[in-house]
Amino acid sequence: MLKVLRIALAFIVVMIAVYGLVTGNHELTPYMFFFLGLMMIVMGISQFKAKRQADAITCFVVSVFVLFVAVYTLWI
């Protein structure tokens, strides 16, 4: 289930990124960061289940940073 969720989130991120590049409209970038942060959390959980604690911690730290950037850019 985590693999399907990770693929779905990656698809959403790629579609928002392609839309922003093609149209030049970057208003959806914070939402792309939000879904990217969620994807990193899912990746961290899957790495934790695979007994790769160092990779899981890295994914969680990156997800916190990306989610912070997403929330910060939405408030501005």
Number of C-alpha atoms within 10 A of each C-alpha: 7 12 11 9 14 19 13 14 21 18 13 17 21 14 13 19 17 12 15 16 11 9 8 9 11 13 10 13 18 19 18 23 23 21 23 23 26 21 23 25 21 21 21 24 20 18 18 16 11 11 11 13 14 12 17 22 16 13 22 20 15 17 24 15 13 21 20 15 15 20 14 11 13 14 7 5
